[in-house]
Amino acid sequence: MRALHLAGRTLVPLALLAVLAAVGCGGTSGGAGDLSGGAGDLSGRIVIDGSSTVFPISEAVAEEFRIEQPGVEVVVGISGTGGGFQKFCNGETDISDASRPIRQQEIDACRNKGIDFIELPVAFDALTVVVHPSNDWVDCITVAELKKMWEPAAQGTITRWNQVNPGWPDRPLRLYGPGTDSGTFDYFTEAIVGKEDASRGDYTASEDDNVLVQGVAGDANALGYFGLAYYLENRSRLKALKVDGGQGCVEPSVQNVINGTYRPLSRPLFIYVSTRAMERPEVRAFVDFYVDVAGDLASEVGYVRLPDAAYDLVRQRWQTRRTGTLFQGVEPGLRIEDILARER
Amino acid sequence: MTAPALSKTAEWRHRLLRRHIVGAVAAVLLRVAAVAGIAALVLLLVVVARDGLDRLSWDFITSYPSRFASQAGIRSALLGSLWVLGLTAAFAVPVGIGAAIYLEEFAPPNWLTRIIETNINNLAGVPSIVYGLLGLALFVRAMELGRSVLAGALTLSLVVLPIVIVSAREGLRTVPPSIREASLALGATRWQTVWHQVLPAALAPMMTGVILALSRAIGETAPLITIGALLFVPFDPHGPLDSFTVLPIQIFNWVSRPQPAFHQAAAAGIIVLLAVLLGMNAIAIAIRYWSERRRQW
């Protein structure tokens, strides 16, 4: 009787473990053996993670893909471009969203785990430099002026508008920008200061672009920068500055991003597909779909579509399964078709 | 008989007046402190209700997230929260109550017990994101549970476990020692005393504390973001190893979007989260009421 009791006590947790294990297998193995690939009959799970900037595009694609392939569960997370690559190179995710090209140490980390990738640009993001609507002394700003405001040497010394340009009034200059974890910060510092992550630190920083919108909209002496989508949603409360990158003042607009004149503050956004995940038919179907609809969905959620010629090159790159990066180390402001065509 | 003589002095009257003034001022300040908490809650409810009440509907609760603010719903986040909460309770409550019973009823008063007690009290104050990092290393990576409901629930169990232990011990202490002594005097063993006398008597305050600890778990975001809970999950979690998202993460995501329509969805999501929280607190009150009525002494 006593022995039976003891057996019962150890068997119950064991049985529980067995049930958990069985449930686990059922949950993760779906779709591995499915090779038919026809419409609507795929299954399995695709895990996407990475940049918060790219998130709305991947989310939109995942939402539309669900209509085509309801059996495939596509989940999308946000952990920042860098955090996304960490998980991607650890084999935890299938596709990584990125608002900047992959870095060398990230490529090395992937290689150590035997993971290779295909790099696919999916849309443009444009940064906008904004001021308070009552600001009447500046309409257009040069890259040199922006650099003077934002470079690390400006910390504590450039605190008034007339220190940047003597034609501007003697008013306090209050700066708003994204925090250091943000891909937007990485891109802005590289494009404006010339060195990634080199920025003054004494500005109001927030990872939440809405906070920056609120800040600039409520401060007559403010200047800030963030993604174009946030400006377009808040046009009435903000004034966007034209940017002079060396060829005259250019307005931040969808048109100017596409024709490549809004430089250097427009940047491509990417997805990186793991070659290991690519062996699964549902991942191939999803990326096929992504490349086809990226332009339409990106403009729907507030980004700028690539030129059609660029999408053709992206599709070609995906279909020929060309691995590796073309964009790593590329100087900001190049036409995307030219970068994509480099390989041929 | 010197008191009447003293009461007539001006000095005495002056002191009396001053003491009454101090008392009145203290009462006003304490009342302001009490009202401040309520006022903050009312303000929160009014602001959230103004923004979110229009958006709240049955469709909102049963729809999956969407890039269209008007179609976005909270279904997968609500189910994810309930899954995580259920599993967290399943892990944290038995272990927490067990630890509390041991420390309160069985543990010998020696240095080891004191070390354990001090550690538990300190752990209750550790920021939850630290547990998130532990969960990421231990459950997600080392145990290879992935970013699953199970990994999230285990992480949150760690977050609430010290709170469960502390509040369960408080509950056990409300049982007067005379009850234990009477039971032992009648020949009951320690375990019989705990099981038949102490636990039934302490159930109400213990469960109140436990449910308040779980209410904290449902609002936690940081540790779940650290272990990599997802944002766009357009399906129901079916088992403990499925991917998931939870209400606070979904709300956070909506708040950080540029479109004002998503901010309304966030407000509606907050109402759902508050409703779940208030529901849990109502259960705590119901348990307390019910078990106090059953108490025989």
Interface residues (C-beta under 8 A of the other chain):
Chain A: L20 V23 G24 G26 G27 T28 R45 V47 D49 S52 F55 P56 S58 E59 A60 A62 E63 R66 E73 V74 V75 V76 G77 I78 S79 K87 N90 E92 D208 D209 N210 V213 A229 Y230 L232 E233 N234 E300 V301 G302
Chain B: P65 S66 R67 R141 G146 R147 L150 I225 G228 A229 L230 L231 F232 V233 P234 F235 H238 G239 P240 L241 D242 S243 N253 V255 S256 R257 P258 Q259 P260
